Amino acid sequence: MDKRRVLKRPKKMEAEPTHNLPENVEKALGLLKAALGDEWATADDAVTAGYARDQGFKHCMYPDIVVLPGSTEDVAKVFQIANECLIDVMPYGTGCNTVGLTIPLFGGIILDGRRMDKILALDKDNLYARIQPGVNYCMLQAEAQKLGMRVANPSAPATVSVISNHLFCNINTMASKFGFGMDNIIEAQIVLPTGEILEVGPRAYGMDPAQVAGFGPDMATMLRFAMGTLGYVTEMTIRLYSSPAVDLEFYPAYPDDDLSDLIEALYRLARDNQCLEIAHLQNTFYGIFMGENNKETEAFVDAVPRNNIMAHFGGATEEEARIKVEYARSQVQEVSDKYFFIEPEMMAEMVGGKIHLDRWNKFFRETVRVQRVRGSFIIGALVNSLENFYEIEKAMRRGVTNQIGTTDGIFRPDDASAYFQPYHMGRMAYLEFDLYTHQDDKDDFLRAYLGFFRAFFTAQAMGSVAAAGTASLLKGLPGLDMALPMAKPEFANLMSLAAALKQTVDPNDICNRRWDYDTGTAKKFSLF
Amino acid sequence: MKENLTKTREVLSQYREDYALCSKCKICHGNHVQEVNHARFFRNCPSGSRFRYEAYYASGRMELARALNLKEITVTPQYKHALYTCMECGSCQEQCYPVKQIWPLRVIELLREKAVAEGWGLLPEHEPYLKNLEESDNLFGKPQAERDRLIVELGVKDAAKEKCAVLLFTGCRYAFKPETKQTLKSAVNLLKKAGADVGLLGSQEICCGAPLLEMGDRDFFEVFAAENIRRFDATGAETVISLCSHCASVFAEEYAPFMGSTPLHITQFLSAALAGGDLKATKKLKATVAWHDPCRLGRRLKEYDAPRAILDAIPGLKRVELERSRHNALCCGNGGMAGAIFPEYGVWVANERMYEAEFAEIDTLVTACPWCEEMLDNGKRERNSSVKVENILNLLNASVGGK
């Protein structure tokens, strides 16, 4: 055995701890092993190390215990034991986090859902699936497609837990027509932090998922953006979509870097609501989804026009889909004569063959493989209307290029790229703004890091609502915790309401205390 | 051994950026996401699928490397369990490297080397294998003299005494395991029919050293590598053909720059012989078969086509692909010495592979690696499967009319 001295195991306690006391951790471990079986609960450093860190900026911090429950009843037992011993519980789906959401601040239990990985039901007639937390998009998409259905595919890797991502928004290309994943949750089975099992949605009333929930409060959406603070979802029923008999691709392209006409065209198409899928993508986005590797990515970036609208029109017949495409073409042409329309065959040729275009379509619409090319930064923001896109994006770009401007133009303009995703026929939208760094250049990495923050604050100042992921990132950074409520006082009020709800369902305050600590900072500042 | 007889040595710290930058996107957990058609067949990490904790996937093992480097943790029995249950199948790296330029398999290999170098590595279950190699020069502790008998039985040249163009490296399993005798006969018969001037080293053949590399003992591996290279060169053979994919991969990856002959896996040699008309498969065999890609032949050597070409050349065979095939192939359960030291876990993985074979509705699962054959047979017995496990050489030999 290695006799080396442990220099620093990142683990800390609160100043006056009431939770996670060492003697209670030891007691809890014994109880958990007895409840779940020896194999499925451990406090071994070799295991806890794997849950201490992700790619975000949050400090590395070890949990005390990791458990792998195999059923809803197991999850209930974990919460019961955690309450008895006052140990924090951090819910964990498949662990594809980017911003430290599942890193415990003061230790406690990580509740890893990957042993619960069954697709419990797939209903072709009523278009829904019931799943467990360990099911990822790749698994569900594969099974749904066999029955002629699709699950809304987020711009996240296909290894992400469907339950986690659907609760956490799920930005997808069908959002203009069907909404984000969070709008498509039908029902859920939740283990509350007290260990009680709660059914929400139609099932709570003894009804089929295809039926309307009926009388009484429907709490099916209670867990949206709750980020594990209100319990652990052990089963969820979500809507799926049928694949049309005919599906036509439509690629209007706009050569300039000026987005005003592009936003207008996007808005029109979204408002018409004829297309099954629609998104705007700058060339870098094509690259990262088309390329099998970073080298291919760079080549594709140069091959496609700067701004592109990607739309898909479905129909029962080719004629029906074609009519929709032609109408869309006329709408876009009305906006500007600078638009040109790339036929799918030509698009395939531009990107080096149909195989690449098919791959891109599959990546973006069905299963995303690449989380991000290495060394990239992303800012996700929900923008209150499509019209706001243009100004915000322009200001963010200025913020970045001003930063980058100090570096002798090492960044190409293409290194900052935007993706606009209309939501609910353009009533609202998601803006994603990415920066790409040259992988081996550490200075470049730093410049992008600084540019990222300039762009973020610019967007905030102009009224964008930070997507939850980005907000969590901010909350983990000292100083920025206070800057956010200063910029947006309503954010602090929202946090206070969330804290009140949490206290109701989690009297011992054990479930995802990270949130409590983070919002506590915001709350204090709002009082001040 | 101080001299650099095989490829340039690396140390774990050279990959610090890799394990520090792993972004936990988890693509290392499964297959290429665009090539998954069934939920069950998404999973492709043997140890992660069995033990489920993060530490048992490549993304978690990167943390094991990082945490040890930063002295955040000490080595515990579970640390070693997580380290040595990796089958080194390379599926993680197949997914990760193209998009992230990170080498998870290399990190795991070097973490094992670090473990041995620092004296905390290896488990009691590894000891018998090390002892056998130390005392007998082969993995199973058998008298080397038994290998001499093969020269007579198979009617080939003694390469230690007379010159031959093709040196057949049998490997430890084929030399000493009676159940593999037919495969060895088939191999020699096929090589002779293809017109090869074949010789064996007999008792002069020692282990290729692959198990040692898999355990992380590079010093000991280099002792075997140096001696093998010397003996290969002494025969004057132009080609060294191995029957085992583990031998083939170390010859190609480690020995090749330093040896005078060309290393090939036997499927590579035979597919070329079939394509060139030196060998003809004429007898019809009626069966539906699928090729199980050995990790070392497939992902390591990128040889996916040669064995398929051989199967396609056999009249009457209907070849189908398993759901997890080629670069997405699932390990048989016997890689990285993990199956040897944790047999129950190895059988668990093989059981899953045999389920996949049944799912594909095949009669026979075909492979060309003795490690795969052994573990898949165990998996077949475990689930009482009707799917047969067969070496490709026996099928081809039957089709060319050999005994």
Interface residues (C-beta under 8 A of the other chain):
Chain A: M1 D2 R4 R5 V6 L7 K8 R9 P10 T42 D44 D45 A46 V47 A49 G50 Y51 A52 R53 D54 Q55 C60 Y62 V66 L68 T94 G95 C96 N97 T98 D112 R114 R115 I119 V135 N136 C138 M139 L140 A142 E143 K146 P157 A158 T159 E292 N293 N294 R359 K362 F363 E366 T367 V368 R369 V370 Q371 R372 V373 R374 Q439
Chain B: L21 C22 S23 K24 C25 K26 I27 H29 G30 H32 V33 Q34 V36 N37 H38 A39 F42 R52 Y53 E54 A55 S59 G60 E63 L64 R66 A67 L70 K71 E72 I73 T74 V75 T76 Q78 Y79 H81 A82 P98 V99 K100 Q101 I102 E118 W120
